[in-house]
Amino acid sequence: MKTKDLVIGALIAGAYFALTLVLAPISYGPIQFRVSEALTLLPLLFPQAVPGLFIGCLLANFFGGYGPIDIVCGSAATLIAAVITYLIGKYIKARVPRLVLGAIPPVIVNALIIGAMLTFVELNRFEASLFYVIGAQIFISQAGVLYIIGIPLVLALEKANQKYAFAK
């Protein structure tokens, strides 16, 4: 692995971790707006984002208050979504479909996994009716973050990369 790859992954991990902690009041819980999730579109541009996002999320979830279940489930959700997003970027080259479809895995995966985890944490058991509510809240917040912040971020990075070629 090249030093540049390690640096890109580490920068992404650090950015995810820092954004989550700085915005902690809105980053954790059944109703959350985790701005750092905008970075989950970065696997469309950088394969190094996959481990970076996983490590950043893993570190951030140590401070989330839900303990080992969040460290495992939350980090796994981010890793699964990042891998799927990377694969979308690898096989879909048309810009608009790549961006629109690339945002779907983090939205769906987090709504399902984090929705189920938070339902279990809140009730100490799984109950479908609460899962639907929490899952919908996670779905809406994820979609907002990814489509309002994430897509413009990726577009800006693509433009900067064309101008400066910093990730090539």
N, CA, C and O of each residue as an XYZ file, in Angstrom:
672
protein
N       0.847     -1.179      0.000
C       0.000      0.000      0.000
C       0.892      1.240      0.000
O       1.879      1.307      0.732
N       0.542      2.195     -0.808
C       1.316      3.416     -0.923
C       1.037      4.351      0.252
O      -0.038      4.323      0.850
N       2.020      5.167      0.563
C       1.878      6.148      1.633
C       0.704      7.084      1.342
O      -0.057      7.436      2.242
N       0.568      7.480      0.084
C      -0.526      8.383     -0.290
C      -1.881      7.757      0.024
O      -2.787      8.453      0.483
N      -2.035      6.462     -0.212
C      -3.289      5.766      0.081
C      -3.582      5.780      1.580
O      -4.718      6.003      1.997
N      -2.550      5.539      2.381
C      -2.716      5.576      3.835
C      -3.111      6.970      4.311
O      -3.953      7.120      5.196
N      -2.500      7.974      3.718
C      -2.800      9.358      4.109
C      -4.238      9.716      3.748
O      -4.941     10.320      4.558
N      -4.682      9.357      2.555
C      -6.064      9.659      2.143
C      -7.048      8.948      3.076
O      -8.011      9.559      3.540
N      -6.817      7.683      3.348
C      -7.684      6.942      4.270
C      -7.684      7.553      5.662
O      -8.737      7.678      6.288
N      -6.510      7.932      6.149
C      -6.403      8.531      7.482
C      -7.090      9.891      7.547
O      -7.733     10.216      8.545
N      -6.957     10.678      6.500
C      -7.632     11.982      6.466
C      -9.155     11.815      6.501
O      -9.856     12.560      7.186
N      -9.642     10.850      5.767
C     -11.087     10.594      5.754
C     -11.543     10.086      7.117
O     -12.584     10.509      7.619
N     -10.775      9.184      7.719
C     -11.111      8.693      9.061
C     -11.124      9.843     10.065
O     -12.040      9.959     10.879
N     -10.110     10.682      9.998
C     -10.027     11.819     10.913
C     -11.154     12.812     10.711
O     -11.704     13.336     11.680
N     -11.502     13.074      9.464
C     -12.593     14.004      9.175
C     -13.920     13.460      9.683
O     -14.702     14.198     10.283
N     -14.182     12.177      9.449
C     -15.425     11.557      9.922
C     -15.496     11.628     11.443
O     -16.510     12.039     12.007
N     -14.422     11.229     12.098
C     -14.355     11.229     13.557
C     -14.557     12.640     14.112
O     -15.372     12.846     15.011
N     -13.815     13.604     13.575
C     -13.886     14.981     14.078
C     -15.268     15.594     13.858
O     -15.826     16.204     14.770
N     -15.819     15.439     12.664
C     -17.161     15.988     12.396
C     -18.212     15.381     13.319
O     -19.094     16.083     13.814
N     -18.113     14.080     13.546
C     -19.084     13.420     14.419
C     -18.979     13.943     15.842
O     -19.996     14.226     16.474
N     -17.765     14.074     16.351
C     -17.597     14.523     17.734
C     -17.910     16.002     17.911
O     -18.545     16.391     18.891
N     -17.468     16.824     16.972
C     -17.746     18.260     17.085
C     -19.256     18.517     17.062
O     -19.752     19.417     17.740
N     -19.969     17.724     16.285
C     -21.422     17.875     16.173
C     -22.151     16.780     16.957
O     -23.249     16.366     16.583
N     -21.531     16.314     18.048
C     -22.080     15.199     18.834
C     -23.545     15.358     19.228
O     -24.278     14.370     19.181
N     -24.008     16.537     19.611
C     -25.422     16.626     20.015
C     -26.415     16.219     18.923
O     -27.531     15.795     19.224
N     -26.016     16.347     17.674
C     -26.917     15.951     16.591
C     -26.442     14.685     15.870
O     -27.073     14.243     14.910
N     -25.338     14.108     16.328
C     -24.742     12.959     15.643
C     -25.179     11.608     16.179
O     -24.975     10.590     15.517
N     -25.775     11.574     17.357
C     -26.110     10.307     17.998
C     -27.581     10.294     18.393
O     -28.180     11.341     18.639
N     -28.153      9.097     18.449
C     -29.502      8.933     18.970
C     -30.518      8.555     17.914
O     -30.205      8.503     16.725
N     -31.751      8.288     18.360
C     -32.815      7.887     17.429
C     -33.149      8.975     16.407
O     -33.513      8.680     15.269
N     -33.021     10.219     16.825
C     -33.189     11.337     15.892
C     -31.811     11.973     15.767
O     -31.325     12.631     16.687
N     -31.195     11.761     14.612
C     -29.837     12.255     14.421
C     -29.667     12.872     13.053
O     -30.389     12.544     12.111
N     -28.713     13.761     12.955
C     -28.345     14.386     11.699
C     -26.819     14.354     11.671
O     -26.159     15.364     11.917
N     -26.268     13.173     11.366
C     -24.819     12.963     11.407
C     -24.204     13.506     10.126
O     -24.169     12.829      9.099
N     -23.722     14.736     10.207
C     -23.147     15.437      9.051
C     -21.972     14.662      8.464
O     -21.751     14.699      7.253
N     -21.221     13.967      9.303
C     -20.072     13.192      8.823
C     -20.477     12.116      7.820
O     -19.640     11.642      7.051
N     -21.750     11.725      7.818
C     -22.230     10.724      6.858
C     -22.176     11.236      5.416
O     -22.251     10.440      4.480
N     -22.048     12.537      5.226
C     -21.855     13.073      3.873
C     -20.599     12.489      3.245
O     -20.500     12.369      2.024
N     -19.648     12.131      4.085
C     -18.382     11.549      3.600
C     -18.567     10.133      3.070
O     -17.670      9.604      2.413
N     -19.709      9.508      3.342
C     -19.905      8.133      2.880
C     -20.075      8.041      1.367
O     -20.187      6.941      0.825
N     -20.095      9.172      0.684
C     -20.075      9.167     -0.783
C     -18.645      9.146     -1.336
O     -18.447      8.930     -2.531
N     -17.669      9.366     -0.487
C     -16.280      9.428     -0.959
C     -15.765      8.141     -1.602
O     -14.854      8.222     -2.427
N     -16.292      6.960     -1.275
C     -15.837      5.768     -2.010
C     -16.115      5.842     -3.509
O     -15.518      5.090     -4.279
N     -17.001      6.725     -3.936
C     -17.199      6.928     -5.374
C     -15.940      7.488     -6.020
O     -15.688      7.254     -7.202
N     -15.145      8.230     -5.245
C     -13.946      8.881     -5.766
C     -12.653      8.196     -5.340
O     -11.696      8.111     -6.110
N     -12.642      7.713     -4.114
C     -11.410      7.183     -3.527
C     -11.666      5.821     -2.898
O     -12.452      5.735     -1.955
N     -11.041      4.764     -3.376
C     -11.212      3.467     -2.714
C     -10.689      3.495     -1.271
O     -11.144      2.726     -0.424
N      -9.734      4.385     -1.004
C      -9.169      4.502      0.341
C     -10.213      4.986      1.348
O     -10.009      4.879      2.558
N     -11.321      5.513      0.853
C     -12.376      5.995      1.742
C     -13.048      4.840      2.481
O     -13.562      5.037      3.583
N     -13.056      3.655      1.906
C     -13.749      2.522      2.541
C     -13.148      2.232      3.923
O     -13.879      2.279      4.912
N     -11.853      1.937      4.031
C     -11.309      1.717      5.380
C     -11.307      2.997      6.221
O     -11.466      2.938      7.440
N     -11.130      4.136      5.583
C     -11.139      5.405      6.317
C     -12.471      5.669      6.998
O     -12.513      6.072      8.160
N     -13.550      5.443      6.278
C     -14.884      5.637      6.861
C     -15.134      4.642      7.990
O     -15.677      5.002      9.035
N     -14.738      3.397      7.775
C     -14.929      2.378      8.810
C     -14.195      2.757     10.093
O     -14.770      2.701     11.180
N     -12.934      3.141      9.968
C     -12.139      3.497     11.145
C     -12.677      4.764     11.804
O     -12.773      4.834     13.029
N     -13.030      5.769     10.991
C     -13.596      6.998     11.551
C     -14.880      6.744     12.314
O     -15.083      7.293     13.397
N     -15.744      5.916     11.758
C     -17.008      5.576     12.413
C     -16.758      4.748     13.669
O     -17.380      4.981     14.706
N     -15.861      3.796     13.578
C     -15.515      2.964     14.733
C     -15.055      3.838     15.900
O     -15.514      3.665     17.029
N     -14.157      4.766     15.625
C     -13.655      5.665     16.672
C     -14.771      6.565     17.204
O     -14.893      6.756     18.414
N     -15.581      7.115     16.305
C     -16.674      7.997     16.733
C     -17.687      7.256     17.599
O     -18.232      7.826     18.544
N     -17.940      5.989     17.279
C     -18.934      5.233     18.038
C     -18.443      4.822     19.427
O     -19.248      4.423     20.268
N     -17.142      4.912     19.680
C     -16.641      4.703     21.038
C     -17.167      5.799     21.970
O     -17.270      5.595     23.179
N     -17.499      6.963     21.397
C     -17.937      8.103     22.189
C     -19.436      8.335     22.100
O     -19.931      9.336     22.617
N     -20.168      7.436     21.458
C     -21.579      7.656     21.178
C     -22.549      7.371     22.294
O     -23.699      7.804     22.215
N     -22.150      6.673     23.318
C     -23.034      6.424     24.429
C     -23.834      5.140     24.348
O     -24.499      4.777     25.318
N     -23.793      4.436     23.217
C     -24.548      3.190     23.103
C     -23.674      1.968     23.328
O     -24.175      0.843     23.337
N     -22.400      2.168     23.507
C     -21.510      1.084     23.871
C     -21.171      0.110     22.757
O     -21.213      0.461     21.578
N     -20.834     -1.126     23.141
C     -20.348     -2.120     22.188
C     -21.306     -2.398     21.027
O     -20.856     -2.655     19.910
N     -22.609     -2.349     21.268
C     -23.545     -2.639     20.178
C     -23.426     -1.612     19.057
O     -23.529     -1.957     17.880
N     -23.208     -0.348     19.423
C     -23.054      0.695     18.411
C     -21.687      0.619     17.749
O     -21.551      0.861     16.550
N     -20.687      0.284     18.534
C     -19.337      0.151     17.970
C     -19.352     -0.925     16.892
O     -18.770     -0.739     15.823
N     -20.011     -2.050     17.163
C     -20.067     -3.155     16.205
C     -21.069     -2.869     15.084
O     -20.702     -2.874     13.909
N     -22.316     -2.622     15.440
C     -23.373     -2.460     14.417
C     -23.201     -1.188     13.594
O     -23.322     -1.217     12.369
N     -22.920     -0.079     14.262
C     -22.765      1.185     13.536
C     -21.588      1.167     12.588
O     -21.683      1.627     11.451
N     -20.472      0.631     13.066
C     -19.272      0.557     12.220
C     -19.478     -0.430     11.074
O     -19.031     -0.183      9.954
N     -20.149     -1.540     11.348
C     -20.442     -2.515     10.293
C     -21.354     -1.906      9.231
O     -21.156     -2.133      8.037
N     -22.355     -1.131      9.665
C     -23.257     -0.478      8.711
C     -22.479      0.454      7.788
O     -22.703      0.475      6.577
N     -21.570      1.219      8.369
C     -20.764      2.139      7.560
C     -19.876      1.371      6.592
O     -19.747      1.763      5.432
N     -19.265      0.290      7.046
C     -18.402     -0.510      6.180
C     -19.196     -1.134      5.027
O     -18.763     -1.081      3.876
N     -20.341     -1.716      5.331
C     -21.177     -2.331      4.292
C     -21.592     -1.294      3.260
O     -21.471     -1.524      2.056
N     -22.084     -0.147      3.734
C     -22.526      0.916      2.819
C     -21.360      1.438      1.986
O     -21.520      1.703      0.794
N     -20.190      1.588      2.604
C     -19.017      2.100      1.881
C     -18.581      1.150      0.775
O     -18.235      1.593     -0.320
N     -18.595     -0.143      1.046
C     -18.212     -1.127      0.027
C     -19.197     -1.095     -1.139
O     -18.783     -1.112     -2.298
N     -20.484     -1.050     -0.847
C     -21.493     -1.015     -1.921
C     -21.368      0.276     -2.719
O     -21.460      0.260     -3.946
N     -21.157      1.393     -2.028
C     -20.985      2.679     -2.720
C     -19.754      2.642     -3.617
O     -19.793      3.131     -4.746
N     -18.663      2.067     -3.122
C     -17.458      1.922     -3.938
C     -17.750      1.116     -5.206
O     -17.323      1.494     -6.297
N     -18.473      0.015     -5.061
C     -18.800     -0.831     -6.218
C     -19.678     -0.083     -7.225
O     -19.511     -0.236     -8.435
N     -20.595      0.709     -6.729
C     -21.413      1.535     -7.636
C     -20.509      2.474     -8.421
O     -20.653      2.604     -9.637
N     -19.579      3.128     -7.736
C     -18.654      4.041     -8.408
C     -17.740      3.341     -9.390
O     -17.342      3.917    -10.402
N     -17.411      2.104     -9.089
C     -16.519      1.340     -9.963
C     -17.213      0.939    -11.266
O     -16.590      0.932    -12.328
N     -18.498      0.607    -11.182
C     -19.197      0.065    -12.349
C     -20.135      1.049    -13.052
O     -20.515      0.815    -14.199
N     -20.505      2.112    -12.406
C     -21.385      3.108    -13.033
C     -20.579      4.383    -13.216
O     -20.202      5.038    -12.245
N     -20.323      4.722    -14.457
C     -19.444      5.860    -14.751
C     -20.207      7.143    -15.075
O     -19.647      8.233    -14.949
N     -21.466      7.040    -15.487
C     -22.242      8.241    -15.798
C     -22.445      9.030    -14.509
O     -22.898      8.477    -13.507
N     -22.117     10.293    -14.530
C     -22.037     11.130    -13.337
C     -23.312     11.156    -12.495
O     -23.271     10.833    -11.308
N     -24.426     11.531    -13.085
C     -25.665     11.690    -12.312
C     -26.146     10.356    -11.735
O     -26.428     10.291    -10.538
N     -26.251      9.287    -12.539
C     -26.660      8.008    -11.944
C     -25.702      7.528    -10.852
O     -26.135      6.964     -9.847
N     -24.395      7.753    -11.054
C     -23.399      7.340    -10.067
C     -23.625      8.053     -8.738
O     -23.562      7.428     -7.679
N     -23.887      9.352     -8.788
C     -24.112     10.113     -7.561
C     -25.436      9.751     -6.892
O     -25.495      9.545     -5.680
N     -26.483      9.677     -7.689
C     -27.806      9.371     -7.129
C     -27.834      7.961     -6.547
O     -28.307      7.753     -5.429
N     -27.324      6.994     -7.310
C     -27.309      5.605     -6.835
C     -26.286      5.389     -5.716
O     -26.508      4.576     -4.818
N     -25.177      6.111     -5.772
C     -24.147      5.975     -4.746
C     -24.609      6.395     -3.363
O     -24.089      5.909     -2.359
N     -25.575      7.287     -3.304
C     -26.093      7.744     -2.009
C     -27.107      6.766     -1.414
O     -27.416      6.844     -0.225
N     -27.614      5.866     -2.213
C     -28.653      4.946     -1.721
C     -28.131      3.951     -0.669
O     -28.796      3.775      0.351
N     -26.978      3.294     -0.863
C     -26.541      2.325      0.152
C     -26.405      2.905      1.568
O     -26.895      2.286      2.512
N     -25.757      4.070      1.756
C     -25.687      4.583      3.126
C     -27.064      4.899      3.718
O     -27.272      4.743      4.922
N     -27.982      5.333      2.895
C     -29.333      5.642      3.384
C     -30.038      4.357      3.813
O     -30.537      4.269      4.935
N     -30.080      3.372      2.935
C     -30.810      2.131      3.205
C     -30.146      1.310      4.309
O     -30.809      0.871      5.249
N     -28.840      1.107      4.191
C     -28.130      0.275      5.162
C     -28.248      0.864      6.572
O     -28.504      0.135      7.530
N     -28.061      2.172      6.695
C     -28.165      2.789      8.020
C     -29.591      2.772      8.547
O     -29.807      2.551      9.738
N     -30.564      3.003      7.679
C     -31.957      2.961      8.138
C     -32.273      1.581      8.706
O     -32.929      1.471      9.741
N     -31.812      0.537      8.037
C     -32.101     -0.828      8.495
C     -31.284     -1.222      9.729
O     -31.844     -1.635     10.745
N     -29.965     -1.093      9.636
C     -29.103     -1.577     10.723
C     -29.185     -0.667     11.947
O     -29.387     -1.146     13.062
N     -29.030      0.627     11.749
C     -29.068      1.554     12.884
C     -30.487      1.644     13.434
O     -30.682      1.743     14.645
N     -31.477      1.609     12.544
C     -32.869      1.591     13.004
C     -33.147      0.397     13.905
O     -33.763      0.543     14.961
N     -32.693     -0.788     13.492
C     -32.892     -1.998     14.305
C     -32.097     -1.928     15.606
O     -32.598     -2.293     16.670
N     -30.847     -1.453     15.510
C     -30.013     -1.360     16.708
C     -30.623     -0.411     17.734
O     -30.719     -0.747     18.914
N     -31.033      0.770     17.288
C     -31.600      1.748     18.213
C     -32.934      1.282     18.790
O     -33.250      1.572     19.944
N     -33.709      0.565     17.994
C     -34.965     -0.002     18.509
C     -34.666     -0.970     19.647
O     -35.314     -0.935     20.693
N     -33.690     -1.822     19.432
C     -33.314     -2.787     20.456
C     -32.767     -2.085     21.697
O     -33.103     -2.454     22.822
N     -31.921     -1.069     21.490
C     -31.324     -0.346     22.612
C     -32.405      0.377     23.431
O     -32.369      0.362     24.661
N     -33.353      1.001     22.749
C     -34.396      1.757     23.447
C     -35.338      0.859     24.242
O     -35.769      1.241     25.330
N     -35.666     -0.323     23.728
C     -36.664     -1.190     24.365
C     -36.094     -2.439     25.024
O     -36.790     -3.139     25.759
N     -34.826     -2.709     24.754
C     -34.178     -3.950     25.174
C     -34.838     -5.176     24.536
O     -34.731     -6.295     25.037
N     -35.506     -4.933     23.444
C     -36.093     -5.992     22.613
C     -36.421     -5.348     21.265
O     -36.374     -4.125     21.139
N     -36.743     -6.140     20.284
C     -37.110     -5.600     18.980
C     -38.626     -5.513     18.873
O     -39.343     -6.468     19.171
N     -39.096     -4.353     18.444
C     -40.528     -4.158     18.211
C     -40.693     -3.452     16.868
O     -40.164     -2.361     16.658
N     -41.430     -4.086     15.967
C     -41.543     -3.595     14.591
C     -42.059     -2.163     14.513
O     -41.542     -1.369     13.727
N     -43.061     -1.818     15.307
C     -43.649     -0.479     15.188
C     -42.627      0.613     15.512
O     -42.588      1.635     14.826
N     -41.807      0.418     16.536
C     -40.779      1.407     16.853
C     -39.670      1.378     15.802
O     -39.127      2.425     15.451
N     -39.332      0.207     15.305
C     -38.331      0.100     14.246
C     -38.738      0.924     13.022
O     -37.900      1.605     12.432
N     -40.009      0.868     12.638
C     -40.473      1.636     11.480
C     -40.278      3.131     11.714
O     -39.875      3.854     10.802
N     -40.560      3.594     12.915
C     -40.422      5.016     13.232
C     -38.949      5.421     13.237
O     -38.564      6.383     12.573
N     -38.132      4.687     13.982
C     -36.705      5.031     14.070
C     -36.024      4.836     12.725
O     -35.225      5.675     12.309
N     -36.331      3.736     12.038
C     -35.758      3.505     10.712
C     -36.105      4.624      9.744
O     -35.260      5.049      8.955
N     -37.346      5.103      9.799
C     -37.765      6.220      8.934
C     -37.019      7.496      9.297
O     -36.631      8.261      8.414
N     -36.816      7.731     10.583
C     -36.069      8.926     11.004
C     -34.628      8.872     10.506
O     -34.093      9.867     10.017
N     -34.009      7.710     10.633
C     -32.631      7.544     10.154
C     -32.601      7.688      8.626
O     -31.712      8.342      8.081
N     -33.561      7.085      7.949
C     -33.652      7.172      6.489
C     -33.718      8.635      6.040
O     -32.970      9.051      5.154
N     -34.600      9.400      6.646
C     -34.791     10.808      6.258
C     -33.540     11.632      6.552
O     -33.112     12.428      5.716
N     -32.953     11.449      7.733
C     -31.764     12.242      8.060
C     -30.582     11.863      7.163
O     -29.837     12.734      6.714
N     -30.412     10.565      6.905
C     -29.336     10.118      6.010
C     -29.531     10.680      4.603
O     -28.593     11.196      3.996
N     -30.744     10.575      4.097
C     -31.024     11.089      2.748
C     -30.739     12.582      2.686
O     -30.159     13.069      1.716
N     -31.144     13.301      3.714
C     -30.875     14.742      3.745
C     -29.392     15.042      3.718
O     -28.935     15.869      2.930
N     -28.642     14.377      4.573
C     -27.196     14.606      4.639
C     -26.530     14.257      3.310
O     -25.709     15.024      2.806
N     -26.878     13.116      2.747
C     -26.202     12.658      1.532
C     -26.578     13.474      0.303
O     -25.711     13.822     -0.498
N     -27.850     13.779      0.148
C     -28.270     14.484     -1.064
C     -28.078     15.994     -0.968
O     -27.914     16.657     -1.992
N     -28.095     16.552      0.249
C     -27.935     18.004      0.400
C     -26.475     18.390      0.622
O     -26.025     19.418      0.116
N     -25.734     17.582      1.369
C     -24.337     17.905      1.671
C     -23.375     17.008      0.894
O     -22.398     17.497      0.326
N     -23.642     15.703      0.863
C     -22.716     14.745      0.261
C     -22.509     14.924     -1.234
O     -21.373     14.945     -1.707
N     -23.595     15.053     -1.974
C     -23.452     15.196     -3.431
C     -22.721     16.484     -3.798
O     -21.811     16.430     -4.626
N     -23.070     17.648     -3.224
C     -22.267     18.842     -3.523
C     -20.795     18.693     -3.117
O     -19.908     19.220     -3.789
N     -20.541     17.977     -2.022
C     -19.156     17.734     -1.616
C     -18.405     16.929     -2.671
O     -17.282     17.278     -3.033
N     -19.011     15.865     -3.163
C     -18.375     15.040     -4.193
C     -18.158     15.845     -5.473
O     -17.104     15.739     -6.100
N     -19.134     16.639     -5.858
C     -18.989     17.469     -7.058
C     -17.831     18.454     -6.904
O     -17.067     18.666     -7.846
N     -17.699     19.056     -5.721
C     -16.597     19.989     -5.467
C     -15.248     19.273     -5.491
O     -14.271     19.798     -6.024
N     -15.200     18.077     -4.914
C     -13.946     17.313     -4.921
C     -13.572     16.857     -6.328
O     -12.396     16.848     -6.693
N     -14.581     16.479     -7.116
C     -14.296     16.111     -8.513
C     -13.708     17.297     -9.263
O     -12.746     17.153    -10.018
N     -14.286     18.452     -9.050
C     -13.795     19.665     -9.722
C     -12.372     19.993     -9.266
O     -11.519     20.322    -10.090
N     -12.115     19.908     -7.971
C     -10.779     20.174     -7.449
C      -9.782     19.136     -7.960
O      -8.643     19.474     -8.279
N     -10.206     17.876     -8.039
C      -9.327     16.817     -8.511
C      -8.963     17.021     -9.979
O      -7.834     16.744    -10.384
N      -9.913     17.503    -10.774
C      -9.622     17.780    -12.183
C      -8.611     18.911    -12.302
O      -7.760     18.906    -13.192
N      -8.711     19.877    -11.403
C      -7.831     21.036    -11.467
C      -6.448     20.742    -10.906
O      -5.441     21.166    -11.473
N      -6.396     20.005     -9.776
C      -5.128     19.805     -9.070
C      -4.606     18.378     -9.101
O      -3.441     18.148     -8.778
N      -5.424     17.430     -9.476
C      -5.045     16.005     -9.543
C      -4.401     15.526     -8.248
O      -3.355     14.878     -8.273
N      -5.030     15.846     -7.110
C      -4.426     15.509     -5.821
C      -4.590     14.044     -5.442
O      -3.860     13.567     -4.574
N      -5.493     13.327     -6.040
C      -5.705     11.931     -5.622
C      -5.245     10.937     -6.676
O      -5.553      9.750     -6.562
N      -4.531     11.370     -7.681
C      -4.128     10.455     -8.747
C      -2.775      9.861     -8.480
O      -2.281      9.066     -9.280
